[in-house]
Amino acid sequence: MSQTILNEKQKKYERNTFIFLTVFLAPILSIFIVAGFGFAIWISQMFLFGPPGS
């Protein structure tokens, strides 16, 4: 009986972790990665390479 309760708790924990990762963490990380890459390009164009030319 105690084994089934532990299995149910583990399944609930895994489901909650999956929902957190897919709904919250992945979108937030993707936004930060894209924003960080854009910021790095913007800074490099300001100080190192200049504006893009034709």
Buried (B, 14 or more C-beta within 10 A) or exposed (E): EEEEEEEEEEEEEEEEEEEEEEEEEEEEEEEEEEEEEEEEEEEEEEEEEEEEEE
